[in-house]
């Protein structure tokens, strides 16, 4: 079979390697430049590639085209391929067609990486044959290419990946929440964004299960129409529910959003028939992900937390909700059309100083101008950090939770969070 791969990122290269391993003739085609190490990898596996443009006359002859999730379906190339009768799918769909094992798929606007990792860690503690991937770390195709087989595949899936599923049918699906994010991809229409998320349920039947946030009315109404076994979990009562299982003071995480996440992990373990005590022990030993409410250290009585992954207002809300004491809040970056007004009550309750960090801080300054909270507007990382350290007092928490994309001052959210940690590590009492 002739298979064409669009793009050259992790998903695309994973699909190319798996397709080649399955005996197919493969072409990787990228509209931009392919990284030197990727070109070397493709050459080592005798995989043909082209860069800085697509050869449409070749692509329309492919039996199958697998596209990177970052490529929207609305571009002319995809329309041309499909109108020519070429099947176009995503990497997660191609991997699923070669999957032999149970699949747990997790999506949501916020918290999906944390929940995916929490499920993986707790199930691993129970001794299961298990792996983690998808939109988290290695792509599914890359995992399958490596040929080690697992009984359970714990996959984070994004709305971009779900746009291109056809047969994909998780044994257990998890939908955490739907809040405005990536709306530039969906014509600034949250209903279109939600429709992409709901595709996680597309092929599920009464043989499968879904776990969902029952506090989210949009999700609850959709689940009620499905022929799937469903479990609703409420975040509002998460603290009261989890205390029935665990001593919350002994947990390595805090905040009702994390207690909700833990309840999701427990529910997944129950559905898979895993020994409940093993799951609970795994949660007690949970190691949080970098850049997600990550405790850095305390200096001079001030606690520093790196939540660089919080790139929308909903994520910031839960970050502030999970922090005790006065907060020096570092916010800002590339604004994604955020509605900051939803944060006002929480900010007024928790925040003592707002530090805006970015090349254009005007939307944030305008929103919180009437809050009565002292604000600083800085346009470089170093200036923002210097100011945060200067205004923080013993007992305060300095929280980097930007609510914005990072591309004005940083390469990505990881770069932003890493610089934050490096700066804090140099501080002395």
ABEGO torsion letter per residue (X at the ends): XBBBBBEABAAAAAAAAAAAAAGBBBBBBBABBBBAAAAAAAAAAGBBBBBGEBBAAAAAABABBBBBAABBAABAAAAAAAAAGBBBBBAAAAAAAABBEBBBBBBEABGAAAAAAAAAAAAAAAGBBBBBBEABEBBAAAAAAAGBBBABBBBBBBAAAAAABAABBBABBBBABBBBBGAAAAGGBAAAAAAAAAAAAAABBAABBBBBBAABAAAAAAAAABBBBBBBBBAAAAAAAAAAABBAAABABBEAAAAAAAAAAAAAAAAAGBBAAAAAAAAAABBBBBGBGBBABBBGGBBBBBAAABABAAAAAAAAAABBEBBBBBBEEBBAGBBAAAAAAAAAAABABBBBBEABAAAAAAAAAAAGBBBBBBABAAAAAAAAAAABBBGBBBBBBAGBBAAAABABAAAAAAAAAAAAAABBX
